[in-house]
Amino acid sequence: MAHLVCGRTGTFDPSYGNASISSTSNPCSISQSAAVKALGSSPEQGPSPWQAQWLSQQRQLFEQRRSTLAEALAPELSCDKPDGTFYLYPSCEALLGRMTPWGTPLKTDSDVAAYFLKAAKVSTVPDEAFGFSPYLRFSYALDIKRLKEAGARIQDAIRFLSESAA
């Protein structure tokens, strides 16, 4: 990591941010093992009946949340529905080149994320930090009511954009 931070010139290397995010935002193996132990099963045994029922309920709940948010963001922010995460990664390409009500052009996914935060009070993560522009990252680990409200706020904010930055 030291090479990423300082490089050979002794200055900060911006690529460190990408490596740091990827290497520090995951549960460590000890935490994963502790969770397996706390749930009272092992990978070899598989889940107990109550665990299987709970997992099934959680899977259904997150599928419903995923569908709710994806529908609320469409059609301007479209994406494939992921199979195994609690994030949606819609493209915001359709919004690039448009102008905010206060005259700021949306040039990047970071601009779009900043606009949603200011105009809709909805936080999202631009994926240009991870090398996947022009996509945004939305968590759907919230209740359905909040997801619908966030989607409605985003749609309202999109309606206030002008068609192009002249």
Secondary structure, DSSP 8 states (H G I E B T S, - for coil): -HHHHHTTTTS--THHHHHHHHHHSS--HHHHHHHHHHTT--TTT---HHHHHHHHHHHHHHHHHHHHHHHHHTTTSB----SS-SEE--B-GGGTT-B-TTS-B--SHHHHHHHIIIII----EEGGGGT-TTBEEEE--S-HHHHHHHHHHHHHHHHTSBS---
